[in-house]
Amino acid sequence: MVRVMVVDDHPMWRDGVARDLAEAGYEVVAAVGEGRQAVRAAAAVRPDVVVLDLHLPDMSGPEVAARLASAESPPRVLVLSASAEQGDVLQAVKAGASGYLVKSASREEFLDAVRRTADGDAVFTPGLAGLVLGEYRRLAAQPAPAEGPRLTERETEVLRLVAKGLTYKQIAERLVLSHRTVQNHVQNTLGKLQLHNRVELVRYAIERGLDAD
């Protein structure tokens, strides 16, 4: 069972999201309204996924995401926000969020996003994925760092598909691998390159032209 923590400062919304998750079969391990509470609770209950509002009374959502991402066993973070502003989306993703969904999404879209986030996919409200990929490309225009450790042929192949924006499920189908194997390749690559999240990984790939056809 996927363990989920909900972080939102509006009690009625927070309770409604937690209820939808529980009814769909997720284990809601915590539901809190402040960023510092979220960081403490995550360390205690170790959720697989954190559903995070962007605007909290004591800390910003990106700051919470960054603190969660720095944990020894970081959860995956799905931002659920009323804002679809470019700056908010990019700030959240740069901080380590796995995906970004606007609160106008349907219940079915939200539950599907949580499932896919738990599976390791990067999930975005339609229209936002292109925005994030565009930012990857902008960052790639900056000077590239020195060459890093050598990747295996399979790791490079997976990295190339990640850079093209494919989900882990799509990569698994393309390469005839299991979803878990793809995740393992990505985690191994992150470790070898001393990178922390998908944003940094895609930037690395684009800098080296791995997103080209």
Secondary structure, DSSP 4 states (H G I P E B T S, - for coil): --EEEEE-S-HHHHHHHHHHHHHTT-EEEEEESSHHHHHHHHHHH--SEEEE-SB-SSSBHHHHHHHHHTSSSPPEEEEEES---HHHHHHHHHTT-SEEEETTS-HHHHHHHHHHHHTT---B-TTHHHHHHHHHHHHHTSPPPPP-PPPPHHHHHHHHHHHTT--HHHHHHHHT--HHHHHHHHHHHHHHHT--SHHHHHHHHHHTTTT--
